[in-house]
Amino acid sequence: MYVLGIETSCDETGVAIFHSQQGLLSHHLYSQVKTHADYGGVVPELASRDHVKKLIPLISRALSAAGIDKYRVDGIAYTAGPGLIGALLAGAAVARSLAWALGIPSVAVHHMEGHLLAPLLEPDPPEFPFIALLVSGGHTQLVEVEAIGRYKILGESLDDAAGEAFDKTAKMLGLGYPGGPEIGRLADEGLAGRFVFPRPMTDRPGLNFSFSGLKTHTLTTLAATSSTRQDKADIAAAFQEAVVDTLLIKSQRALEETGLVRLVVAGGVSANRRMRKKLHEMGREKGYRIYFPRLEFCGDNGAMIAYAGCQRLLAGHAEPLEIRARPRWPLSDLLPP
């Protein structure tokens, strides 16, 4: 089965072709980072317009790179939520219209299920069951994954997601957007241990997260310095270490409480080098297997949507003709394929 995957949940237009037997055949991505950088964050209307302009050319390129034409496509998968409603509708409208014109099924994919399953695109994919740590600009969740579509939320952020906290902290420090990579680069110049930030909610039971207090701590620490580049680098290092340690502590706690030994880490923040290093060290020390998607599949992309959609299309899932998008869509609402 050839599946066309379309991702337009936020500020990146992703298109991919996945084959149920041959695997990933092509994937193309257009990032709007430069468009939104001047505003310090995503402007929803601009994001929607860019998706409209870029989708059809990207679909043509993906089909050509896969060596097929649109008439060979057996099904279309598209991100239906969660995300920006205008951006979601741009992808959903193209996907549903193309599927109707070709007389083939289409399936709505949950954006976070796409991220959760992205490591299954790797040569050495994790086996079920496992714990998934989903860390992105909009979500921070720990999920017990029994099988595709069988998810139990163990913990999530009560306020800002980890990626959102990185973006807002980067803005305080006068850095660009997106904030995660910017803080990571500045933290490399920082003096470890000069500042020690709290590890929020790690001193109590439970698997929920809270990162809003770290932003306040960053602001007060910055105000107490001369705000030189070295000051900011030291603060960036302390902030990054606090976020990474918090994610590590909670992930280890989830593994211990469930008795599972495999941890999948996915979402945009999973590209953070410091987090990858410390989680791999924890895995070696405790005997856990740690899985990450390749760097190009950490952020939003069409490949993860094509893969997730293929599994559901193979199980007979299909959407009605109605074009639907869900800006809010709990992962726990999903059913197995």
Summary of the structure (lengths in Angstrom):
residues: 337
radius of gyration: 20.0
end to end distance: 16.1
largest distance: 64.1
contacts: 1223
relative contact order: 0.19
helix: 47%
strand: 20%
